Amino acid sequence: MKAKNFDKKFDDGESIIGDLDLSKARRPEQEQKRVNVDFPVWMIQSLDKEARRLGVPRQSIIKMWLAEKLERAAS
């Protein structure tokens, strides 16, 4: 498909998902990298308590709080 036709299809509100090769799509700076962090037991217990209260996994709490802290530090 030519770019002109692709743009028109998009501009007309038609779905272009079928025209994209998403097999190699990536979100820059959003790739995951595994790290190991050791926490004291009391901290794990507090994280688990808060995670249960919010109904999310412990990892989500950690990511959310780190992201908030990093955003505040950047501004």
C-alpha positions in Angstrom: 0.0 0.0 0.0 1.3 3.4 -0.8 1.7 6.0 1.9 -0.9 8.2 0.4 -3.5 5.5 0.5 -2.4 4.5 4.0 -2.8 8.1 5.2 -6.2 8.5 3.6 -7.4 5.3 5.2 -6.2 6.6 8.6 -7.6 10.1 8.1 -11.0 8.6 7.1 -11.1 6.8 10.5 -10.7 3.3 9.0 -8.7 0.7 10.9 -5.1 0.4 9.7 -4.1 -2.3 12.1 -4.4 -5.0 9.4 -2.0 -3.0 7.2 0.8 -2.9 9.9 3.4 -5.5 10.7 3.3 -5.5 14.4 5.7 -8.5 14.8 8.6 -6.2 15.3 6.9 -3.2 16.9 8.4 -1.8 20.0 8.0 1.1 22.3 11.2 3.0 22.7 12.5 3.2 26.3 9.7 0.8 27.4 11.6 -2.4 27.0 11.7 -4.5 30.2 14.9 -5.5 32.0 14.9 -7.7 35.0 16.7 -6.6 38.1 17.0 -8.2 41.5 16.5 -6.1 44.6 16.7 -7.3 48.2 14.3 -5.7 50.7 14.0 -6.2 54.4 11.2 -8.5 55.5 9.2 -5.6 57.1 9.3 -3.7 53.8 8.0 -6.8 51.9 5.2 -7.1 54.4 4.2 -3.5 54.0 4.4 -3.7 50.2 2.2 -6.8 50.3 -0.3 -5.2 52.6 -0.6 -2.2 50.3 -0.8 -4.4 47.2 -3.7 -6.4 48.8 -5.5 -3.2 49.7 -5.3 -1.9 46.1 -5.8 -5.4 44.6 -2.6 -5.4 42.5 0.6 -7.4 42.6 3.5 -6.3 44.7 5.5 -5.6 41.6 2.9 -3.1 40.4 3.2 -1.2 43.7 7.0 -1.1 43.4 6.9 0.1 39.8 4.2 2.7 40.5 6.0 4.2 43.5 9.4 4.3 41.8 7.8 5.9 38.7 6.2 8.6 40.9 9.4 9.3 42.8 11.4 9.5 39.5 8.9 11.8 37.9 9.0 14.2 41.0 12.8 14.1 41.0 12.9 15.0 37.2 10.7 18.0 37.7 
